[in-house]
């Protein structure tokens, strides 16, 4: 059986951009089959590997796809190398470090003769990085039974994440009168948008999440006008809104409408905020296995497709180096990740 470093290096050597995961998944299926340790199911290019049967069912999930290499990536992004106790390459942190650690944890438990009082599985799914398009976990949920609890493998520096902000994207629209800039007086869509944005700053939400803080609204793009000498009839601003479980998207939208009086369109509402009660067995199991404390994450993940299940997000690697030109993971984090997943599984079934 490969060690964790060799397993990660092999996985990173496949340039599995979103939608191009097949060769990596073929290799994973072949390798795990050769160990004769786990039952394997495959749903297109989403692979699920099982240890045990019956209920309760604990599902560990991470993704096999990676973002494209940086233009100035250090070294060859899909020719991983080790240096100073770290493995470099695209996907080492986000999130093949997590996926390889989950898989290694399950293989080691099986080889040690561990028999869970139920079933524990690792699902490696596709297209997590593709902004929701062809998402493997969303597809998998339509094909499998409902697990009893889940762990999403993303880099959290081995700390258990118990809440995750959602992403709600709106378009704020202002109208005006189009015409020649030398002649049109007043009713300028861009000036009108300026007034709307000032009103937007008054939008407040009383609710606060212990781990995530408040709802955060950030204007990120402004679009308006077609020519230097023509007043625009419309201006648009994109709002990036990071949400919390206590404030539903509908309330956010109604508050913005009432405060600004603006016309609003929904751009994306798929990535809802998620959270798990600290006293849930999976949360307590992760806390018992980890040396860290619960925290909340501002970044989204496939947790949104497991929002109806007690779930935590946890894994080796540091989120700050995800998608960077020098993406890497510390070998110590990998080894501790395997140990953390194994101990969490054992606590959950104890």
C-alpha positions as CSV (number, residue, x, y, z in Angstrom):
1,X,0.0,0.0,0.0
2,X,1.3,3.5,-0.9
3,X,2.3,5.8,1.9
4,X,0.5,9.2,2.2
5,X,3.2,11.2,0.5
6,X,3.3,8.8,-2.5
7,X,-0.5,8.7,-2.7
8,X,-0.7,12.5,-2.8
9,X,2.1,12.9,-5.3
10,X,0.4,10.4,-7.6
11,X,-3.0,12.2,-7.3
12,X,-1.4,15.6,-8.0
13,X,0.4,14.3,-11.1
14,X,-3.0,14.1,-12.9
15,X,-4.0,17.5,-14.3
16,X,-7.6,17.1,-13.2
17,X,-9.1,20.5,-14.0
18,X,-12.9,20.7,-13.5
19,X,-14.5,18.4,-16.0
20,X,-11.2,16.6,-16.7
21,X,-11.1,14.2,-13.6
22,X,-11.7,10.9,-15.4
23,X,-8.1,9.7,-15.7
24,X,-7.5,10.4,-12.0
25,X,-10.7,8.7,-10.9
26,X,-9.8,5.7,-13.1
27,X,-6.5,5.4,-11.4
28,X,-8.1,5.7,-7.9
29,X,-10.6,3.0,-8.7
30,X,-7.8,0.7,-10.0
31,X,-5.5,1.3,-7.1
32,X,-8.2,0.8,-4.4
33,X,-9.5,-2.3,-6.2
34,X,-5.9,-3.7,-6.0
35,X,-5.9,-3.5,-2.2
36,X,-9.1,-5.6,-1.9
37,X,-9.9,-3.6,1.3
38,X,-12.9,-1.5,0.4
39,X,-16.2,-1.8,-1.6
40,X,-16.3,0.6,-4.5
41,X,-19.2,2.3,-6.2
42,X,-18.8,4.7,-9.1
43,X,-21.4,7.3,-10.4
44,X,-20.0,8.7,-13.6
45,X,-16.7,10.2,-12.4
46,X,-17.7,10.4,-8.7
47,X,-16.2,7.5,-6.7
48,X,-17.4,6.2,-3.3
49,X,-15.4,3.8,-1.2
50,X,-17.0,2.0,1.7
51,X,-15.9,0.2,4.9
52,X,-18.7,-1.5,6.8
53,X,-22.4,-1.7,6.3
54,X,-25.7,-0.7,7.8
55,X,-26.5,2.5,9.8
56,X,-25.3,5.0,11.0
57,X,-23.5,6.1,7.8
58,X,-20.7,8.6,8.0
59,X,-19.6,10.1,4.7
60,X,-16.3,11.8,4.1
61,X,-16.2,13.9,1.0
62,X,-13.5,15.9,-0.9
63,X,-13.1,16.8,-4.5
64,X,-10.7,15.6,-7.3
65,X,-10.8,18.7,-9.5
66,X,-8.4,21.7,-9.2
67,X,-8.3,25.2,-10.5
68,X,-6.0,26.0,-13.5
69,X,-2.3,26.7,-12.7
70,X,-1.2,30.2,-12.1
71,X,0.5,31.9,-15.0
72,X,3.7,32.2,-13.0
73,X,3.3,28.9,-11.1
74,X,6.5,27.7,-9.3
75,X,7.8,24.7,-11.2
76,X,5.6,22.4,-13.2
77,X,2.2,22.4,-11.5
78,X,1.5,18.8,-12.2
79,X,5.0,17.5,-11.5
80,X,4.9,17.6,-7.7
81,X,8.1,17.8,-5.8
82,X,9.2,17.8,-2.1
83,X,11.3,20.5,-0.5
84,X,11.8,21.5,3.1
85,X,9.2,19.2,4.4
86,X,6.5,20.3,2.0
87,X,5.0,18.9,-1.2
88,X,4.5,21.5,-4.0
89,X,2.0,21.3,-6.9
90,X,-1.5,22.4,-8.0
91,X,-4.1,20.8,-5.8
92,X,-1.7,19.7,-2.9
93,X,-3.7,21.9,-0.5
94,X,-7.0,22.4,-2.3
95,X,-8.0,19.7,-2.0
96,X,-6.0,16.6,-2.9
97,X,-4.2,16.7,0.5
98,X,-7.6,16.2,2.1
99,X,-8.8,13.6,-0.4
100,X,-5.6,11.5,-0.1
101,X,-5.7,11.8,3.7
102,X,-9.3,10.6,3.8
103,X,-8.6,7.7,1.5
104,X,-5.5,6.7,3.4
105,X,-7.4,6.9,6.7
106,X,-10.0,4.5,5.4
107,X,-7.5,2.1,3.8
108,X,-5.4,2.0,7.1
109,X,-8.5,1.4,9.2
110,X,-9.5,-1.5,6.9
111,X,-6.0,-3.0,6.9
112,X,-5.9,-2.8,10.7
113,X,-9.1,-4.8,10.8
114,X,-11.2,-2.0,12.1
115,X,-15.0,-2.7,11.8
116,X,-17.2,0.4,12.4
117,X,-20.5,-0.1,14.1
118,X,-22.1,1.0,10.8
119,X,-20.6,2.3,7.6
120,X,-17.9,4.9,6.8
121,X,-17.3,6.0,3.3
122,X,-15.0,8.3,1.3
123,X,-16.6,10.1,-1.7
124,X,-14.3,11.9,-4.1
125,X,-16.4,14.0,-6.4
126,X,-15.9,16.3,-9.4
127,X,-16.4,19.9,-10.4
128,X,-16.4,21.5,-6.9
129,X,-14.3,24.3,-8.3
130,X,-16.7,25.0,-11.2
131,X,-19.0,27.4,-9.5
132,X,-21.8,24.9,-9.1
133,X,-21.8,23.6,-12.7
134,X,-21.9,19.8,-13.0
135,X,-21.2,19.5,-9.3
136,X,-20.4,16.0,-8.3
137,X,-21.7,16.1,-4.8
138,X,-25.0,17.6,-6.0
139,X,-25.3,14.7,-8.5
140,X,-24.3,12.1,-6.0
141,X,-27.0,13.2,-3.5
142,X,-29.5,12.4,-6.2
143,X,-28.2,8.8,-6.5
144,X,-27.4,7.7,-2.9
145,X,-29.2,7.3,0.3
146,X,-29.0,10.1,2.9
147,X,-26.0,9.8,5.1
148,X,-26.3,10.4,8.9
149,X,-23.4,12.7,9.1
150,X,-20.6,14.0,6.9
151,X,-17.1,15.6,6.9
152,X,-16.2,17.8,4.0
153,X,-12.4,17.7,3.3
154,X,-11.1,21.2,2.7
155,X,-7.9,22.8,4.1
156,X,-8.7,24.1,7.7
157,X,-5.2,23.6,9.3
158,X,-6.8,20.5,11.0
159,X,-9.3,22.5,12.9
160,X,-13.0,21.6,12.9
161,X,-15.2,24.1,11.0
162,X,-18.7,24.1,12.4
163,X,-20.3,26.9,10.3
164,X,-19.7,28.3,6.8
165,X,-20.9,31.5,5.2
166,X,-23.1,31.3,2.2
167,X,-22.8,33.3,-1.0
168,X,-25.8,35.2,-2.3
169,X,-25.2,37.3,-5.4
170,X,-27.6,40.1,-6.4
171,X,-27.7,42.6,-9.2
172,X,-28.8,46.2,-8.2
173,X,-30.4,48.1,-11.1
174,X,-30.9,51.8,-11.6
175,X,-32.8,53.4,-14.5
176,X,-32.3,56.7,-16.2
177,X,-32.9,58.6,-19.4
178,X,-30.6,57.9,-22.4
179,X,-29.5,60.5,-24.8
180,X,-26.7,62.8,-26.0
181,X,-24.5,63.8,-23.1
182,X,-24.7,67.4,-24.2
183,X,-28.5,67.6,-24.0
184,X,-29.8,65.1,-21.3
185,X,-30.5,66.9,-18.0
186,X,-30.9,64.9,-14.7
187,X,-32.3,61.4,-14.4
188,X,-28.8,59.9,-15.0
189,X,-28.7,56.2,-14.3
190,X,-25.2,56.4,-12.9
191,X,-26.0,59.3,-10.5
192,X,-29.2,57.3,-9.5
193,X,-27.0,54.3,-8.7
194,X,-24.8,56.5,-6.5
195,X,-27.8,57.3,-4.4
196,X,-28.9,53.7,-4.2
197,X,-25.4,52.6,-3.0
198,X,-25.5,55.3,-0.3
199,X,-28.8,53.8,0.9
200,X,-27.4,50.3,0.7
201,X,-24.9,51.2,3.4
202,X,-27.8,51.6,5.8
203,X,-28.8,48.0,5.4
204,X,-28.2,46.2,8.7
205,X,-29.1,42.8,10.1
206,X,-29.3,42.3,13.8
207,X,-28.6,38.6,13.8
208,X,-25.0,37.5,14.4
209,X,-23.5,34.0,14.2
210,X,-21.1,33.1,17.0
211,X,-18.6,31.6,14.6
212,X,-19.3,33.6,11.4
213,X,-20.2,37.1,12.6
214,X,-22.6,39.2,10.5
215,X,-24.0,39.3,7.0
216,X,-21.5,41.1,4.8
217,X,-22.6,43.0,1.6
218,X,-19.9,44.1,-0.8
219,X,-20.4,45.8,-4.2
220,X,-17.9,44.1,-6.5
221,X,-18.8,45.2,-10.1
222,X,-20.4,48.2,-11.8
223,X,-21.7,48.1,-15.3
224,X,-23.2,51.1,-17.2
225,X,-23.0,53.1,-20.3
226,X,-22.0,52.3,-23.9
227,X,-20.3,55.5,-25.2
228,X,-18.4,58.5,-23.9
229,X,-21.0,61.0,-25.2
230,X,-24.2,59.1,-24.3
231,X,-26.0,59.1,-21.0
232,X,-26.9,55.5,-20.1
233,X,-30.5,54.4,-19.6
234,X,-29.4,51.7,-17.1
235,X,-26.6,51.1,-14.6
236,X,-26.0,47.8,-12.7
237,X,-24.0,46.9,-9.6
238,X,-23.2,43.3,-8.6
239,X,-23.5,42.6,-4.8
240,X,-21.4,39.8,-3.3
241,X,-23.3,39.0,-0.1
242,X,-21.8,36.6,2.5
243,X,-24.6,35.1,4.5
244,X,-25.1,33.4,7.9
245,X,-27.6,30.6,8.7
246,X,-29.7,33.0,10.9
247,X,-30.6,35.4,8.1
248,X,-32.3,33.7,5.1
249,X,-31.7,35.0,1.6
250,X,-35.3,36.2,1.3
251,X,-34.9,38.5,4.3
252,X,-31.7,39.9,2.9
253,X,-33.4,40.6,-0.5
254,X,-36.5,42.2,1.1
255,X,-34.4,44.4,3.4
256,X,-32.3,45.7,0.4
257,X,-35.4,46.4,-1.5
258,X,-37.1,48.3,1.3
259,X,-33.9,50.3,2.2
260,X,-33.0,51.3,-1.4
261,X,-36.2,51.0,-3.4
262,X,-34.1,49.6,-6.2
263,X,-34.9,47.0,-8.8
264,X,-33.1,43.7,-7.9
265,X,-32.3,40.5,-9.8
266,X,-31.0,37.3,-8.3
267,X,-27.7,36.2,-9.9
268,X,-27.0,33.2,-7.7
269,X,-28.6,31.9,-4.5
270,X,-27.4,28.3,-4.6
271,X,-24.6,28.6,-2.0
272,X,-26.6,28.9,1.2
273,X,-25.0,29.4,4.7
274,X,-24.6,26.2,6.6
275,X,-24.0,25.3,10.3
276,X,-24.0,22.3,12.6
277,X,-24.9,22.4,16.3
278,X,-21.8,21.9,18.5
279,X,-23.5,19.0,20.4
280,X,-24.0,16.9,17.3
281,X,-22.1,13.6,17.5
282,X,-20.0,14.4,14.4
283,X,-19.0,17.8,15.8
284,X,-18.1,16.3,19.2
285,X,-16.2,13.5,17.5
286,X,-14.1,15.9,15.5
287,X,-13.5,18.1,18.5
288,X,-12.3,15.1,20.6
289,X,-9.9,14.0,17.9
290,X,-8.5,17.5,17.1
291,X,-6.2,19.7,19.2
292,X,-8.0,22.8,17.8
293,X,-11.2,24.6,18.6
294,X,-14.4,25.1,16.6
295,X,-14.3,28.0,14.1
296,X,-16.4,29.5,11.3
297,X,-15.3,29.8,7.6
298,X,-16.0,32.6,5.2
299,X,-15.4,30.4,2.2
300,X,-17.9,28.1,0.5
301,X,-17.5,24.4,-0.3
302,X,-19.6,21.3,-1.1
303,X,-21.1,21.5,2.4
304,X,-23.9,23.4,0.7
305,X,-25.0,20.1,-0.9
306,X,-24.9,18.4,2.6
307,X,-26.8,21.2,4.4
308,X,-29.6,18.8,5.6
309,X,-27.0,16.5,7.3
310,X,-25.0,17.2,10.4
311,X,-21.7,18.2,8.8
312,X,-18.3,19.7,9.6
313,X,-15.5,20.9,7.3
314,X,-12.0,19.8,8.3
315,X,-8.7,18.8,6.7
316,X,-5.0,19.2,6.4
317,X,-3.4,22.2,4.7
318,X,-3.8,26.0,5.1
319,X,-6.5,27.7,3.1
320,X,-4.3,30.8,2.5
321,X,-2.2,28.9,0.0
322,X,-5.1,27.4,-2.0
323,X,-5.0,28.5,-5.6
324,X,-1.7,30.3,-5.2
325,X,1.4,30.1,-7.5
326,X,3.3,28.3,-4.7
327,X,0.5,26.0,-3.6
328,X,1.9,23.3,-1.2
329,X,1.2,21.3,1.9
330,X,3.4,20.4,4.8
331,X,4.0,16.6,5.1
332,X,3.4,16.8,8.8
333,X,-0.1,18.2,8.0
334,X,-0.7,15.2,5.8
335,X,0.3,12.6,8.4
336,X,-1.7,14.5,11.1
337,X,-4.7,14.7,8.7
338,X,-4.7,10.9,8.3
339,X,-4.6,10.5,12.1
340,X,-7.3,13.1,12.6
341,X,-9.7,11.4,10.2
342,X,-9.1,8.0,11.8
343,X,-9.6,9.2,15.3
344,X,-12.8,11.2,14.4
345,X,-14.2,8.0,12.7
346,X,-13.4,5.9,15.8
347,X,-15.0,8.5,18.1
348,X,-18.1,8.7,16.0
349,X,-18.7,5.0,16.1
350,X,-17.7,4.5,19.7
